[in-house]
Amino acid sequence: MAFVNPNKPAGLSPIKYLSGANYDGKGQLYCILAANTSPFYVGDLVDLAAGGDALGIPAIALATAGSLFHVGVIVAVGTVPAGGPYINVANMGSTIFRPTGAQTQNYYALVSDDPNIIYEIQEGGSGTNIAATNFQGNSNILYAAPATGVSVSGTTLNNTALPTTTLTLDLKVLRLSQRIDNHFVTNPATGGGAQKWEVLINNHQFASRPAAI
């Protein structure tokens, strides 16, 4: 029986630093202004936006594929401006994300904004799945909201054009995530094989990356 990878996109998940140290859960506070109409989920890639709130906390916007420069990935969302807890004080039982449409108040996101963080992301799209000899390059995200009932990002890695040295692409693909439930799938039924990859953010707001090898 052929192995099938779990198809569970969750956006970008910080797992470790370039030094090899485990990700420690830390980040910086950013504001999602009330007038912004986009939904924001844990795992979404974000950019700096113009302005900020009355406390001097900088604003963020959802990243679009190929945009410059990304500031990091959302790891928590809430409505409390003092850096947590990451809850919605108007609905303590809700799963926290920032809904679609303009809101009556600002939301706040903890963002993993260190340029040396390595993330895990699932490949997706309609292209051929990434092979063992065909991955060390750059690629864009494929932005997606989560499926109904899911409260984390649906964003995946675009698997249609690897490898490429194009420096304006969002992510640098490093290696296949070494997990017992993650294997190269050579003949998926449709599109990518739901393989999980370790990546770095290219063209980070606080750093720059060299060309792909």
Buried (B, 14 or more C-beta within 10 A) or exposed (E): EEEEBEEEBBBBBBBBBEEEEEBEEEBBBBBBBEEBEBBBBBBBBBBBBEEBBEEEBBBBBBBEBBBEBBBBBBBBBBBEBEEEEBBBEEEEEEEBBBEEEEBEEBBBBBBBBBBBBBBBBBBBBEBBBBBEEEBEBBBBBBBBBBEEEBEBBBBBBBBBBBBEEBBEBBBBBBEBBEEEEBBBBEEBEEBBBBBBBBBBBBBBBEEEBEEBE
